[in-house]
Amino acid sequence: GLLVATPSYSWYAVELLVLVALTGRLEWLPLVFAPTVANLGAPSFGNGVAFRTSCYAVALAAVLIGALLRHRAGTWLWMSRSTARRAE
């Protein structure tokens, strides 16, 4: 839902960055940078919509890969295993 309803204003990424910092879910960082890259790079390409769509698609792929790695690790990627056990 987040990618579908994301506004094209790049300053909305700041709110997502705050959520990433609060939750520690680092796999969402590519989605923070996607609007900035999309807005800065789109004028350089003939079809800006296709470029923006591909930026968000790459960010989505990175988020999914990060979530898969987190799931396979079975713990927080940025925590040691002993810290993760105490957090549970």
N, C-alpha and C positions, 0 to 999 in steps of 0.2 A: 503494500500500500504506500510505503514511503516514496518509492521511485515514481509511482503513478501520480501522486498528488504533490510532488515537489514543485514549488514555484520556481520560476526561472531567475529569481533574484539571488545573486550569489551571497548576499549577507545572511540569508537563512542558514547558510552553512555554519555560521558562528554558533547558532543554537544547537545544531547537531554536534558540533565540536564540544560544547559544554556537556551534552549528554554522554558523549564518548568518554570524556574525562571523568565524569561522575561514576559511570558504570564500569570503566576499565575494559570495555569491549573494543579493543583496538582494530578489530577487523572492519569496523565501520568507517575508519579513516579515509579510505579511497572515495567514499561517498561525500565526505566533507570537501575534498578537493575537486570533485567532478564539476560542480557549477562554475568554479573559477576558470578551470581549463576550458570548459565549453564556451563560456562567454568571451574569453580572451582569444581563443583560437578560431571561433566561428567566422569572423570577418575575413580571415585568410583563405577560406575555402569557398567555392562557388555555391555550394548547397550547405548553408549553415545548419539547417535542421538535421541533415544526415550526420554532420559532425557532432552536434550536440547529443543526438541519439547514441552515437557510437561511444561518446565519452561516458554516458550513463551506463551503457551496456558493459563497458570495460570495468567500471566501478562496481557494478552488480556482480560480475564474475569474480572480482577480487574479494568482495564481501562473502560470497558463497564459498570460495576456497578457504578464506580465513575461518568461517564458521565450521567448515568440514574439518580443518586442522584442529580447531578447539574441541570439537566433538570427539575426534579420534584420540586426542591427548587425554581426554577425560578429566581435565583440570584447566585452571586458568593458565593461559600461555605465558603470562607475565609474572606469575607467582611460582615460587618453588612448591614442590609437592607437600612439604610439611606445613607451609603457610596455608595452602588450599585446604588441607585437612582440618586445620583449626577454624577456617571460615565456614565450613559445613557444620 
